[in-house]
Amino acid sequence: MVTTALAAGIGAAAGVFALTSTAGGGIEHQADAKMLEIGIAILREPARVDDDPMRSWAVRVVEKKSGVSFSDQQRAVLLKRAAGGR
């Protein structure tokens, strides 16, 4: 259930990104869309032991730039280290 909700949250953020990136806009808007794209890319990768600060940053960027807030449970899953810690 958490995985489904997490996928839905990232999907919603990606949807917002798709809408904003096709809407045009100025340089600032393009920079926001690029930051959102980078944040989503980071969160799609499996978590590693050494990337906690980067994943925390990515969660904050996705929430800020997309306007979509993750629940505490979703945020915990996004920040969770992979089993065995790569």
Stockholm file with secondary structure:
# STOCKHOLM 1.0

chainA/1-86         MVTTALAAGIGAAAGVFALTSTAGGGIEHQADAKMLEIGIAILREPARVDDDPMRSWAVRVVEKKSGVSFSDQQRAVLLKRAAGGR
#=GR chainA/1-86 SS CHHHHHHHHHHHHHHHHHHHHHSCCCHHHHHHHHHHHHHHHHHHSCCCGGGHHHHHHHHHHHHHHHCCCCCHHHHHHHHCCCTTCC
#=GC SS_cons        CHHHHHHHHHHHHHHHHHHHHHSCCCHHHHHHHHHHHHHHHHHHSCCCGGGHHHHHHHHHHHHHHHCCCCCHHHHHHHHCCCTTCC
//
